[in-house]
Amino acid sequence: MERLSGLDSAFLSLESPSMHLHVAIAAVIDPSTAARPYTFDELKAFISRRLMRDAAFRRRVVEVPFRLNHPIWVEDP
């Protein structure tokens, strides 16, 4: 269990359906530079294996009752 920082908590509370405060990335992958033919399924499997190693991708935010403190990160199976 880890508490969100004040800044992270502020960004979370300011986010709404019409104002998104999250970050996204777009990647261009050129399979012609690969040593062997590469499929989309192999790419998905590679990313899945890498994401599961990092705890940040296995957590979710939980609000503290009555919002008495900043939300916390909990492990999400």
Buried (B, 14 or more C-beta within 10 A) or exposed (E): EEEBEEEBBEEBEEEEEEEEEEEEEEEEEEEEEEEEEBEEEEEEEEEEEEEEEEEEEBBEBEEEEEEEEBBBBEEEE
